[in-house]
Amino acid sequence: MPGGKHILGKKKPQQVFGTAKVGERGQIVIPKAARDHLGLQGGDRLIVASDEHGVALIRADFFEEKMRDLMARLSSVPEE
């Protein structure tokens, strides 16, 4: 959100780690600097999300934790 808080907490600076080429089978290689920065290892699960501008990869464990937190907060909100 411009000038405000990001939906999942304080917005952190974005980084560009290079490019990835889509192979014939639709696979990409995440640049090593990005894998190191994010602590990604072979076998890690990622959520693949997109909009009309591109694709985002989100660590599945992070996404699932945030969704559990959100669902817990929503279930504790009294109905009107």
C-alpha positions, 0 to 999 in steps of 0.5 A, spaced: 500 500 500 503 506 497 505 510 503 502 505 508 503 498 511 504 492 507 498 487 508 502 482 511 506 487 515 512 492 514 514 493 507 521 491 506 525 493 500 525 489 494 531 486 490 532 484 483 537 478 483 537 477 475 533 474 470 530 467 469 529 464 462 523 459 461 525 452 459 522 448 454 518 444 459 516 451 463 521 450 468 525 456 471 532 456 475 531 461 481 538 465 481 543 463 486 543 470 490 536 469 491 536 462 493 541 464 498 538 470 500 531 467 501 534 460 504 531 456 499 533 449 498 531 443 493 525 441 495 522 447 498 515 448 496 513 455 493 506 458 492 505 461 484 501 467 484 500 472 478 496 478 476 496 481 469 504 484 470 507 478 472 508 472 477 510 472 484 513 466 488 512 465 495 514 460 500 509 456 502 510 455 509 510 463 510 504 463 506 500 458 510 502 461 517 500 467 515 493 464 512 492 460 519 493 467 523 488 470 518 483 465 519 484 465 527 483 472 527 477 472 523 474 466 527 475 470 533 471 477 530 464 477 533 458 477 528 454 483 527 
